[in-house]
Amino acid sequence: MRAAWCNESAFRQELALCGLLLPLAWWIGQGPVEWILLVGSCLLVLIVELINSAIESVVDRIGTEHHELSGRAKDIGSAAVMLALFLAGFTWVLLAWQKFLG
């Protein structure tokens, strides 16, 4: 966690966003299932970002020259983060919509 905090700006940004959203989860969530969906989606983003950062570090350790497989590994890791962010966003929007408009 410390290495990610010190070296990965995306991790710091996502952790800050989770820090802002988690208190809102208690307010938006209407019961333990909704609360765990909100909190879990935030934690999933952080977990996937940590894995992506690890992949990028290993690829960078192997060499700095461009290689198709290295680029592919980094792109796939980034795509996983994007999907986790989409899932979190969808979860938060849907449950907030339900609370305020449903």
C-alpha positions in Angstrom: 0.0 0.0 0.0 2.8 2.4 0.9 4.6 1.7 -2.4 1.4 2.4 -4.4 0.8 5.6 -2.4 4.3 6.9 -3.0 4.6 5.9 -6.6 1.2 5.8 -8.2 -0.8 9.0 -8.7 -3.8 7.1 -10.0 -3.9 5.1 -6.7 -3.8 8.3 -4.7 -6.6 9.8 -6.7 -8.8 6.7 -6.4 -8.0 6.4 -2.7 -9.0 10.0 -2.2 -12.2 9.5 -4.1 -13.0 6.4 -2.0 -12.3 8.5 1.2 -15.0 10.9 0.0 -17.5 8.3 -1.1 -17.3 5.9 1.8 -19.1 8.2 4.3 -21.8 8.7 1.7 -22.3 4.9 1.5 -23.8 5.0 4.9 -26.3 7.6 3.8 -27.1 6.3 0.3 -27.2 2.6 1.2 -30.5 1.4 2.5 -29.4 -1.7 4.4 -26.3 -3.9 4.6 -26.5 -5.3 1.0 -26.5 -1.8 -0.6 -23.8 -0.6 1.8 -21.5 -3.5 0.9 -22.2 -3.0 -2.8 -21.1 0.7 -2.5 -18.1 0.0 -0.3 -17.2 -3.1 -2.3 -17.2 -1.3 -5.6 -14.8 1.3 -4.2 -12.5 -1.4 -2.8 -12.6 -3.3 -6.1 -11.3 -0.2 -7.9 -8.4 0.0 -5.4 -7.6 -3.7 -5.7 -7.6 -3.7 -9.5 -5.4 -0.5 -9.5 -2.9 -2.3 -7.2 -2.8 -5.2 -9.5 -2.4 -3.0 -12.6 0.4 -1.1 -10.8 2.2 -4.3 -10.1 1.9 -5.4 -13.7 3.3 -2.1 -14.9 6.2 -2.3 -12.4 7.1 -5.8 -13.5 7.0 -4.8 -17.2 9.1 -1.7 -16.6 11.6 -3.8 -14.6 12.1 -6.2 -17.5 13.1 -3.4 -19.9 12.4 0.0 -21.1 12.4 -0.8 -24.9 9.0 -1.0 -26.6 7.7 -4.5 -26.9 4.3 -5.5 -28.2 3.6 -7.9 -25.3 4.7 -5.3 -22.7 2.4 -2.7 -24.2 -0.4 -5.3 -24.3 0.0 -6.2 -20.7 -0.1 -2.6 -19.6 -3.1 -1.9 -21.8 -5.0 -4.9 -20.5 -4.3 -3.9 -16.9 -5.5 -0.4 -17.6 -8.7 -1.8 -19.2 -9.3 -3.8 -16.1 -9.1 -0.6 -14.0 -11.5 1.1 -16.4 -14.0 -1.7 -16.1 -13.8 -1.6 -12.3 -14.4 2.2 -12.4 -17.4 1.7 -14.7 -18.8 -0.9 -12.3 -18.3 1.4 -9.3 -19.8 4.3 -11.1 -22.8 2.3 -12.3 -23.4 0.9 -8.8 -23.2 4.3 -7.1 -25.4 6.0 -9.7 -28.0 3.2 -9.6 -28.3 3.1 -5.8 -28.2 6.9 -5.5 -31.0 7.1 -8.2 -33.0 4.6 -6.2 -32.6 6.5 -3.0 -33.5 9.9 -4.4 -35.8 9.2 -7.2 -37.2 5.7 -6.5 
